[in-house]
Amino acid sequence: MINIDQFIEKLFADFTPKQKKVIFGRFGIKNGKRITLQEIGNELNITRERVRQIEEHAMKKLSKTVEEGIQDFLNTVTQYLSECGGVRKHDEFMEDLKQKFFSNSNVKNLEQKLTFLFHTAKQPLYHKENDATHDFWYVDEAAKKNFMDFVKKVTQFFKTTKREKILNEKAHLKEFPDFASYHFLSIPKHFGKNVFGDFGLKSWPEIEPKTIRDKAYLTLKKHGKPLHFQDIARYISQYGIDKRPAHIQTVHNELIKDGRFVLVGRGMYGLSEQGFEPGTVKEVIVRLLKKHGPLQADRVVSLVNQQRFLKHNTILLSLQNRRHFKKLDDGRYHVKEA
């Protein structure tokens, strides 16, 4: 495999200290940190435009030498990238190359040196980070177009498919069975993955919860059953949804304000989407009796306890209210007509 340090040393054998300073600084070859045009200009006491000119001239001068000197290595890298679908996110690509070709190497600042060589040889091609995507490498324009088309297709599917089908049923895996393509989706910035490994759009509160309400929502959704507000605050941190401890009273205040949360007992909250409905014990009983018709007391208690965390006697006491409920001759209870 290529001896990168030796090759770079030969490349710059006839360069002036100023030229080396510019290239090494712009790519972070020496210390791993890339330096801006202005910073190099200040250090060399020249304008940033002059720095840019030196960089451009040096890259043109080196381009053919680099391409010819490591063509076999460039071919190997390009072939590997093609096997990955022709596109790879920058940091993932660099890690791949380290593990595949330099696992026994002790080259310092390997990522910066590889980036320099690829940029100089223009193999593979590079797409700079912007508002829509992270930076990535690609073999050719056809591969880039295929990638962009795939992202558009997946994005449209995510926007038009019910969220539950994606998060719970993993509908996207059925729609796009070529799992090898999924590393593509680490490149667009509008996709994300939460601490539980769920993949989706970052705009979804289940994927990237930004507010305390959304963090409480994700906690309850993943826990699968109601929790006391103090436990919700604790689990937000315990699950890794937020690195900082959540303030208990803040959590409680947000639960009260948001219709997604239903008070199901003293300080206990569940999610409305999990079947819990708001209202007093009396209102819950009324809904159940209207839905199921007259019921025995023990059946009422059982159904109410699916909605609320209450003592047996608390439910029976509400059921005995003659203003709202009527006990039939067979012992069943029904809603008393107004």
ABEGO torsion letter per residue (X at the ends): XBBAAAAAAAAAAABBAAAAAAAAAAAGAAAGBBBBAAAAAAAAGBBAAAAAAAAAAAAAAAAAAAAAAAAAAAAAAAAAAAAAGGBBBAAAAAAAAAAAAAAABABBGAAAAAAAAAAAAGOBBBBBBBAABBBBBBABAAAAAAAAAAAAAAAAAAAABBAAAAAAAGAAAAABABAAAAAAAAABAABBBBAAGBBEBAABAAABBABAAAAAAAAAAAAGBBBBAAAAAAAAAAAGABABBBBAAAAAAAAAABAABBBABBGBBBBAAAGBBBEBAAAAAAAAAAAAEBBBAAAAAAAAAAABBBBAAAAAAAAABAAABBBBAAGBBBBBBX
